[in-house]
Amino acid sequence: HQPPLHVPEEGFLIETLKQVYTEQTGQTATVMAIGGGTYARAIKNAVAFGAQFPGRPEVFHEKDEYISIEDLILHTKIYAHAIAALCCE
């Protein structure tokens, strides 16, 4: 058992990720908490970031899990810009 992971939405990390998402998609970023575990717990001040765009089918962990090429490219842009924004501060 591990204690819950909580990262404040008002902090630098989440604000930066939300800003990058909004800049790349043109949509207001919203945050959510999920049940289950991620590797974010293994690293101090880390969060799980991505991967469901609004209006897309929710096929995560299904037998026919997939992502469109367009969404894969957009995710790549978001991650690249997020890394640059977080590393250059």
C-alpha positions in Angstrom: 0.0 0.0 0.0 1.2 3.5 -0.8 -0.2 6.8 0.3 -2.3 8.7 -2.3 -0.5 11.0 -4.7 -1.7 14.6 -4.8 -0.1 17.4 -6.7 -1.8 20.8 -6.3 -3.5 22.2 -9.5 -2.2 25.7 -8.6 1.5 24.7 -8.7 4.1 25.3 -11.4 3.9 21.8 -12.8 0.2 21.5 -13.4 -0.1 25.2 -14.6 2.6 24.6 -17.1 1.1 21.4 -18.4 -2.3 23.0 -18.7 -0.9 26.0 -20.6 1.0 23.8 -23.1 -2.1 21.7 -23.7 -4.2 24.8 -24.3 -1.6 26.3 -26.6 -1.3 23.1 -28.7 -5.0 22.2 -28.9 -6.8 25.5 -28.6 -9.0 23.9 -25.9 -9.1 24.8 -22.2 -7.3 22.2 -20.2 -9.1 20.4 -17.4 -7.5 18.2 -14.9 -8.8 14.9 -13.5 -7.9 12.4 -10.9 -7.9 8.7 -11.7 -8.2 5.6 -9.6 -5.5 3.0 -10.0 -1.8 3.4 -10.1 0.7 5.1 -12.3 4.5 5.4 -12.3 4.1 9.0 -11.2 4.2 7.8 -7.6 7.8 6.7 -8.1 9.1 10.2 -8.9 8.9 13.2 -6.6 6.7 16.0 -8.0 5.5 13.9 -11.0 2.1 13.4 -12.5 0.5 11.2 -15.2 -0.1 13.5 -18.2 -2.2 12.8 -21.3 -3.8 10.9 -23.2 -7.6 11.3 -23.6 -8.8 14.1 -25.8 -12.5 15.1 -25.4 -14.9 13.5 -27.7 -12.6 10.6 -28.6 -13.7 7.0 -27.9 -12.4 5.6 -24.6 -10.6 2.5 -25.7 -7.8 2.4 -23.1 -6.9 -1.1 -21.9 -9.5 -2.7 -24.3 -8.7 -5.6 -26.5 -8.7 -3.3 -29.6 -6.9 -0.3 -27.9 -5.7 2.2 -30.5 -4.9 5.9 -31.2 -5.3 7.8 -34.4 -2.2 9.0 -36.2 -3.5 12.6 -35.9 -3.9 12.2 -32.1 -0.5 10.5 -31.8 1.1 13.5 -33.6 -0.7 16.0 -31.4 0.3 14.1 -28.2 3.9 14.2 -29.5 3.8 17.9 -30.0 2.2 18.4 -26.5 4.8 16.3 -24.8 7.7 18.0 -26.7 6.5 21.5 -25.8 5.8 20.4 -22.2 9.3 19.1 -21.8 10.8 22.3 -23.2 8.6 24.5 -20.9 9.4 22.5 -17.8 13.1 22.2 -18.5 13.7 25.8 -19.5 12.3 27.3 -16.3 
